Amino acid sequence: MTIENKKPEKILIVGGGTAGWMAANLLVSRWKDVEIYLLESTDIGIIGVGEGSTPHLKFFFDAADISESEWMPRCNATYKNGISFVNWSSIPGFESYFHPFPAQTDDIFTVPVFFNNIKARMQGSNANVHPDHFFLETYLTRANLGPIPAETFPFGVAYGYHFDSTLLGQFLAEKATSRGVKRIYGTLTEVLHDSDGALTAVRLDDDSLLDADFFIDCSGFKSLLLQGALKASFKSFKENLFNDAAVVMPSAMSEVIPPETRSTALSSGWAWKIPLTNRYGNGYVYSADYISPDQAEIELRQHLGLLDSDVAARHLQMKVGRVEKHWVKNCVAVGLSQGFIEPLEATALALSFDTISRFMTYYENGLYTNKYQDEFNKEINAKFDGVRDYIVCHYKANQRQDTDYWRDNAANTNLSQNLNKILHFWSNSKDFAKDMYMNNLVLSYQPKSWACLLAGYGVLPPLGDSEENARYKSSQDMDQLADFIRRCGLNFKKHNELLI
């Protein structure tokens, strides 16, 4: 069935939080002639799993016409150049690596040297392939420089943010309501359908009805509309990703605020450390099959030096996976209601932004019908699956043997066909990046990011003969590259100076 060819007059968003208010701001900014309502319950807590982002969050703020000077101070926000991965490998020289966000200097100058070195190293030469030596934003982070260059700097630099997710949700709510979004408080008790199964209205606990032409499900893991009322099926990622719980707590901020997230491997998962202007946000993402919540909390406290502290901890459960269809009838799910992948690469808000912005484009192009519904669902699934594969690769490629958790992850054979192909090309291809493009494997991450992960963990063959090793060591490329990056760094300020 094709929905009537008519732009909706009224859209109802069910659920607030960051996802709901992101959707509200995008909708009201782009469809100014549509009435936007958001239903929010005062009884349901907002889940704040992770307080970091990818560069997609800046794309969202640009699309919503919200400046950094307006939102960052309100949300205790800092800049983010990328993520450090610590203790995921026990191979000497590869105990940690930094995954930088992209800069235009990468493709022009550094990525060619990086891949040339990888090619030589995979053939047995002692070429330097550790990603920490190749990228501008890695240099900036190590020097505690922020990602905003001088106006005369000719290259673009992408970056993300760290922020208080609760404060961000509150800020976005204020911004959306000031632009005309109507906020309604109440608890949903029933969802009404028409004869074709499309949604028509929701009933609240005071027995009032809220009708709409289109619905956005931002109701969290409960997915009251898409999975509840419309019975969209859910695909679990449990066999691919073992983690299903987290424990979170704050800690005091150091004087110098680092422009990076830190991900440190622990016994049965990993701990994030996210710098805000007033504190660190910390959490331990783990598998309950390997460690109990109480044990996980103790391990996190030990990791943070807070074993004797009375700082409160919150325990969270994670439903990891995605729906099979994100757009069903006259409803689109955004955020936790459509799926969740652990925040190892801070992709949650990027997936939410991509979902709502892509939906709006397809809905417009289809003249407000479901003409492109199948294409949309296929593309969003590919985005989720691409992120899943990259996260799975972190665990599959880990170079630890100290606990059952890490050994079982390394031995896990529940890999997608795409991930198996990527790992095959890494070990066997003469041109890793080209083969990824030729085989349509560049979905959510570029070849550079895959190479950073695999080289960063030391997933490399044995070295060849010593003569070839010595010859490659004499290359001047690395010295020239280091000097170029150092000179680029002169155009950036200390991170703390950017946080006004």
Secondary structure, DSSP 8 states (H G I E B T S, - for coil): ----SS--SEEEEE--HHHHHHHHHHHHHH-TTSEEEEEE-SSS-------B--THHHHHHHHTT--HHHHTGGGT-EEE-EEEEESSB-STT-SEEEEE--BHHIIIIIHHHHHHHHHHHHTT------GGGT-HHHHHHHTTEEEEE-TT--S-B--EEE--HHHHHHHHHHHHHHTT-EEEE--EEEEEE-TTS-EEEEEETTS-EEE-SEEEE--GGG-IIIIIIS---EEE-TTT----EEEEEEE---SS--SSEEEEEETTEEEEEEE-SS-EEEEEEE-TTTS-HHHHHHHHHHHHT-TT-----EEEE---EEES-SEETTEEE-GGGTEE--GGG--HHHHHHHHHHHHHHHHHHTTSSSTTHHHHHHHHHHHHHHHHHHHHHHHHT-B--SSHHHHHHHH-----HHHHHHHHHHHH-SSHHHHHHHTT--SSS-HHHHHHHHHHTT-------HHHHHHHHT-SHHHHHHHHHHHHHTTEEEHHHH--
